[in-house]
Amino acid sequence: NKANSLGYMKEFEKSNAIFENILKDSIIENYPQTKARVIDNMAFTIWKQDPGKNVLTELLSALKIREQQNDLIGLATSYDHLSQYFKNTNNTLAIDYATKYLEVSRKIKSPNEELKALQALIELNQKSNGYSNYARYISLRDSLDKAALNRKNSFAKIKYDSEKNR
């Protein structure tokens, strides 16, 4: 988590040093899902630092481990990263991975991941299914916004009732 956070803050050297230390530890071999997560996140961080860098071997290696482990949440991340990786170089592969990302996000019943997958497909301008993806994106976004608003309102009511009772 720390390595990913450092990557998001664009402190790539520190992030990659943590990833490398984790991969050097022999105990990682006993935890294939963790190993796949580290390989995938490290490769993606390296690529974010230098989009010209070829990290495809590492991304596919993590994908293979996740497929073998039937790690659906990990597969969603792999498909997302691969779709982003191919976004500017191979639109067909980017759409293929974004479609797989959408399918897995629906299997794991994650509306936030489904939303990201739909957004990726819309950005990739998938002509054959673009409108239905866009319509589903809008519907899902509205539902998530409504749920967030309901949570805020519930919290505000609880706070108001609590203060009123005092």
Sequence and secondary structure as in RCSB ss.txt:
>XXXX:A:sequence
NKANSLGYMKEFEKSNAIFENILKDSIIENYPQTKARVIDNMAFTIWKQDPGKNVLTELLSALKIREQQNDLIGL
ATSYDHLSQYFKNTNNTLAIDYATKYLEVSRKIKSPNEELKALQALIELNQKSNGYSNYARYISLRDSLDKAALN
RKNSFAKIKYDSEKNR
>XXXX:A:secstr
 HHHHHHHTT HHHHHHHHHHHHHSGGGGG HHHHHHHHHHHHHHHHHH TTS  HHHHHHHHHHHHHHT HHHH
HHHHHHHHHHHTTT HHHHHHHHHHHHHHHHHTT HHHHHHHHHHHHHTT TTTHHHHHHHHHHHHHHHHHHHHH
HHHHHHHHHHHHHHH 
